[in-house]
């Protein structure tokens, strides 16, 4: 990251005002909305326009580049791996840092399981497909479960206490709270220790608070503003943003069947993510994950297993790993839970 003082036009007084509103680096300054920044800092309109423009020049993230230059840059971008070969191979090695990732599907589809899985994978070293970073989690559905983090940590060779300590969770009751946390989140991502923000779920609160066709425009505006904020922060910090999304039944305009699993949010949400995954229950308790949209990867479907420790390629891998998890973490080894897992495994082998 680049210090504010490296930006032409940012003197001690301006730097002080910027830091007071949690703008601490040239990269963060370069993606600010001029009107919003002027309101928050009380700096002059001309000053704000100049320092934002100068920040973009300093960071080198903007301006025209040749296709050859972009190809070289894209080849060097770190990628977060799922640790599941069937997924990572189809994603050409994982998901690029700075990306927005949407996980949508009906209940029991595996969205939250996948979020827990990524929250631990993010902490792994780069050579193991991680980002060597901590995670922020905005919990709108009381879905964050420490047992799943501990299980994932054991699976990937991390200390469960450290893995849990590397995740900062904030309960969210109203969508306005996300805006309240925005400046703090921006600061934490800029400092570099945190490289992932998970929101589970993004659209649930907005649907509850902005119900009815009369509030649709306001709901879409607020969702779009939040997604645009993610896009700008991702560009500035290389952080990744993961959010879950609900589905609804889409009524056909004419003849034919509707879509019972249409993601909520319409065009605003559909154009926002870099990786859009559809998760649902498949045959024999498997989960089917489909990549529905990415500019550089063709659509695909993958069948996976989910269990203690996250996602698995197959039942054999799942059973062997869960046995190790139960042996190492007494919290997960209650007789009831062991019996449930053993029953499921027996049914799958029949």
C-alpha positions in Angstrom: 0.0 0.0 0.0 1.1 3.6 -0.7 1.1 6.3 2.0 -1.3 9.2 1.5 1.6 11.7 1.6 2.9 10.2 -1.6 0.0 11.7 -3.4 0.6 15.2 -4.8 -1.8 17.7 -3.1 -2.2 15.8 0.1 -0.5 17.8 2.8 -0.6 17.3 6.5 -4.0 19.0 7.0 -5.6 17.0 4.1 -4.0 13.8 5.3 -5.4 14.3 8.8 -8.9 14.8 7.5 -8.7 11.8 5.2 -7.5 9.5 8.0 -10.3 10.8 10.3 -12.7 9.1 7.8 -10.6 5.9 7.6 -8.9 6.7 4.2 -5.4 5.7 5.0 -3.7 4.8 1.7 -3.4 6.2 -1.8 -5.1 3.0 -3.1 -8.2 3.6 -1.0 -8.2 7.3 -1.9 -8.0 6.5 -5.6 -11.4 4.7 -5.6 -13.4 7.2 -3.6 -16.6 8.9 -4.9 -15.7 12.7 -5.1 -19.0 13.9 -3.9 -19.1 11.6 -0.9 -15.5 12.3 -0.1 -16.1 16.1 -0.1 -19.1 15.7 2.2 -17.2 13.5 4.6 -13.9 15.5 4.8 -15.2 19.1 4.1 -12.3 19.5 1.7 -12.9 21.8 -1.3 -14.4 20.4 -4.5 -11.3 21.2 -6.6 -9.0 19.7 -3.9 -10.9 16.5 -3.8 -11.0 16.1 -7.5 -7.2 16.7 -7.7 -6.1 14.4 -5.0 -8.3 11.5 -6.3 -6.8 12.0 -9.8 -3.3 12.1 -8.4 -3.9 9.0 -6.3 -4.9 7.1 -9.4 -1.6 8.1 -11.0 0.5 7.1 -8.0 -1.0 3.6 -7.6 -0.5 2.7 -11.3 -3.8 0.7 -11.2 -5.5 2.8 -13.8 -4.8 3.9 -17.4 -4.5 2.1 -20.7 -2.4 -1.1 -20.9 -1.8 -3.3 -23.9 -3.3 -6.8 -24.1 0.1 -8.3 -23.7 0.7 -6.3 -20.5 -2.7 -7.3 -19.2 -2.1 -11.0 -20.0 1.2 -10.9 -18.0 -0.5 -9.1 -15.1 -3.4 -11.6 -15.0 -1.0 -14.6 -15.0 0.6 -13.2 -11.9 -2.6 -12.6 -9.9 -2.7 -14.8 -6.8 -5.7 -17.2 -6.7 -7.7 -18.6 -3.8 -8.1 -22.3 -4.2 -11.1 -24.4 -2.9 -8.7 -27.3 -2.2 -11.1 -29.4 -4.2 -9.5 -30.6 -7.5 -12.7 -30.9 -9.4 -13.4 -27.2 -8.7 -9.9 -25.7 -8.9 -9.1 -27.4 -12.2 -12.2 -26.0 -13.9 -11.4 -22.6 -12.4 -7.9 -22.7 -13.9 -6.3 -22.8 -10.5 -8.8 -21.0 -8.3 -10.4 -17.6 -8.0 -8.5 -14.3 -8.5 -7.9 -12.0 -5.6 -10.0 -8.8 -5.6 -13.0 -10.8 -6.9 -16.6 -10.7 -5.9 -18.1 -14.2 -5.3 -21.8 -15.0 -5.2 -23.2 -18.2 -3.7 -26.9 -18.5 -4.4 -29.4 -21.4 -3.9 -32.2 -22.6 -1.8 -32.0 -23.8 1.8 -29.7 -26.8 2.4 -27.9 -26.1 -0.8 -24.5 -25.7 0.9 -24.0 -21.9 0.6 -23.1 -21.4 4.3 -21.0 -24.5 4.3 -19.1 -23.2 1.4 -18.6 -19.8 3.1 -17.1 -21.5 6.2 -14.9 -23.5 3.9 -13.5 -20.4 2.2 -13.1 -18.6 5.5 -10.5 -21.1 6.6 -9.0 -21.6 3.2 -8.3 -17.9 3.1 -5.9 -18.3 6.0 -3.6 -20.8 4.4 -0.2 -19.9 3.0 -0.1 -18.8 -0.6 1.7 -22.0 -1.6 -1.2 -24.0 -0.3 -3.8 -21.9 -2.3 -4.6 -19.5 0.5 -4.2 -15.7 1.0 -2.3 -15.8 4.4 -5.0 -13.4 5.7 -7.8 -12.9 8.2 -11.5 -12.8 7.5 -14.4 -10.5 8.2 -17.9 -12.0 8.5 -21.1 -10.0 8.6 -23.7 -12.4 9.9 -27.3 -11.5 9.0 -28.8 -15.0 9.7 -26.9 -16.2 12.8 -25.3 -18.7 10.5 -21.7 -18.5 11.7 -20.9 -21.7 13.6 -17.6 -22.1 15.4 -17.6 -25.9 15.2 -17.5 -25.8 11.4 -14.5 -23.4 11.5 -12.7 -25.8 14.0 -13.4 -28.8 11.8 -12.2 -27.0 8.7 -9.1 -25.9 10.5 -8.2 -29.4 11.5 -8.7 -30.6 8.0 -6.4 -28.0 6.5 -3.7 -28.3 9.2 -4.4 -25.1 11.1 -4.7 -24.6 14.9 -8.5 -24.3 15.5 -8.1 -21.6 18.1 -5.9 -19.5 15.7 -8.3 -20.1 12.8 -11.2 -18.9 14.9 -9.3 -15.9 16.2 -8.5 -14.9 12.6 -12.2 -14.4 11.8 -14.0 -11.3 13.1 -17.7 -11.7 13.1 -20.4 -8.9 13.5 -24.1 -9.8 13.8 -26.3 -7.7 11.5 -29.9 -7.0 12.3 -30.6 -4.2 9.8 -29.1 -3.5 6.4 -28.1 0.0 7.6 -25.6 -1.6 10.0 -23.5 -2.7 7.0 -23.2 1.0 6.0 -22.3 1.8 9.6 -19.4 -0.7 9.4 -18.3 0.3 6.0 -15.6 2.8 7.1 -14.2 0.4 9.6 -14.2 -2.5 7.1 -12.4 -0.2 4.6 -9.7 0.5 7.1 -9.2 -3.1 8.1 -8.9 -4.2 4.5 -6.5 -1.4 3.7 -4.2 -2.4 6.6 -3.7 -5.8 4.8 -4.3 -8.3 7.6 -7.8 -9.0 6.4 -8.3 -10.1 2.8 -11.9 -11.5 2.7 -15.3 -10.1 3.7 -18.2 -12.7 3.9 -21.8 -11.5 4.1 -24.3 -14.3 4.8 -26.8 -13.4 3.5 -26.6 -10.2 1.4 -30.2 -10.0 0.1 -32.2 -11.4 3.1 -32.3 -8.2 5.1 -33.0 -6.0 2.1 -36.0 -8.2 1.1 -37.4 -8.0 4.6 -36.9 -4.2 5.0 -37.9 -3.1 1.5 -41.0 -5.3 0.9 -43.5 -4.5 -1.8 -43.2 -3.3 -5.3 -43.3 0.3 -4.1 -40.0 -0.1 -2.3 -38.3 -2.1 -5.1 -36.4 0.9 -6.5 -35.0 1.9 -3.1 -34.0 -1.7 -2.4 -32.2 -2.1 -5.7 -30.4 1.3 -5.3 -29.1 0.3 -1.8 -28.0 -3.2 -3.0 -26.3 -1.6 -6.0 -24.4 0.9 -3.8 -23.2 -1.9 -1.6 -22.0 -4.0 -4.5 -20.3 -1.0 -6.1 -18.5 -0.3 -2.8 -17.2 -3.9 -2.9 -16.0 -3.5 -6.4 -14.0 -0.4 -5.6 -12.5 -1.8 -2.4 -11.5 -5.0 -4.2 -9.7 -3.0 -6.8 -7.9 -0.9 -4.1 -7.0 -3.7 -1.7 -7.1 -7.0 -3.6 -9.5 -8.3 -0.9 -12.2 -10.9 -1.9 -15.9 -10.5 -1.2 -18.1 -13.5 -0.7 -21.9 -13.2 -0.2 -24.7 -15.7 -0.2 -28.0 -15.0 -2.0 -31.5 -16.4 -1.8 -33.6 -17.6 -4.6 -37.2 -17.0 -5.6 -39.6 -18.4 -8.2 -39.6 -16.4 -11.4 -43.0 -16.2 -13.0 -42.9 -16.5 -16.8 -44.2 -13.6 -18.8 -45.9 -15.9 -21.4 -46.3 -19.6 -21.7 -44.0 -22.2 -20.2 -42.7 -23.0 -16.8 -41.2 -20.5 -14.5 -37.7 -20.7 -12.9 -38.1 -22.0 -9.3 -34.5 -21.1 -8.4 -34.0 -17.6 -9.8 -31.5 -15.6 -7.7 -32.8 -12.6 -5.8 -31.7 -9.1 -6.9 -32.4 -9.1 -10.6 -30.0 -7.5 -13.0 -28.3 -5.4 -10.3 -27.0 -8.5 -8.5 -26.5 -10.6 -11.6 -24.0 -8.2 -13.1 -22.0 -7.6 -9.9 -20.1 -10.8 -9.2 -17.0 -12.1 -10.9 -17.8 -15.7 -9.9 -21.5 -16.7 -9.6 -22.1 -20.2 -8.2 -25.5 -21.9 -7.9 -25.5 -24.5 -5.1 -28.2 -27.1 -4.5 -28.9 -30.6 -3.2 -28.1 -33.4 -5.6 -28.5 -37.1 -5.6 -27.6 -39.2 -2.5 -27.1 -36.1 -0.4 -24.5 -34.7 -2.6 -24.3 -31.0 -3.5 -24.2 -29.8 -7.1 -22.2 -26.6 -7.6 -22.6 -24.8 -10.9 -20.6 -21.9 -12.2 -23.2 -19.7 -13.8 -21.2 -16.7 -14.7 -17.5 -15.7 -15.1 -15.9 -13.7 -17.9 -13.0 -16.1 -18.3 -14.3 -19.5 -17.3 -16.9 -21.5 -19.2 -20.0 -22.7 -17.2 -19.6 -26.0 -15.5 -21.3 -28.4 -13.0 -19.5 -30.3 -10.2 -20.9 -32.8 -7.8 -19.3 -32.7 -4.3 -19.8 -34.0 -0.8 -20.1 -31.8 2.2 -19.5 -32.6 5.8 -17.4 -31.8 8.8 -14.4 -30.0 7.4 -16.2 -28.5 4.4 -16.3 -29.7 0.8 -15.0 -33.1 -0.4 -14.3 -34.7 -3.8 -15.9 -38.0 -2.8 -17.4 -40.0 0.1 -14.2 -41.9 0.7 -12.2 -38.7 1.3 -15.0 -37.3 3.4 -15.2 -40.4 5.7 -11.5 -40.6 6.2 -11.1 -36.9 7.0 -14.1 -36.8 9.3 -12.7 -39.6 11.3 -9.5 -37.6 11.9 -11.6 -34.5 12.9 -13.6 -36.4 15.4 -10.4 -37.9 17.0 -8.7 -34.5 17.3 -11.6 -32.3 18.4 -13.7 -33.5 21.3 -16.2 -30.7 20.7 -17.3 -32.5 17.5 -17.2 -35.9 19.0 -20.4 -36.2 21.0 -22.1 -39.6 20.7 -25.1 -38.1 19.0 -23.0 -36.4 16.3 -20.8 -39.5 15.8 -23.9 -41.7 15.5 -25.4 -39.3 12.9 -22.3 -39.3 10.8 -21.9 -43.1 11.1 -25.5 -43.6 10.1 -25.1 -41.3 7.0 -22.0 -43.1 6.0 -23.7 -46.5 6.3 -26.7 -45.4 4.2 -24.3 -44.1 1.5 -22.5 -47.4 1.4 -25.7 -49.4 1.0 
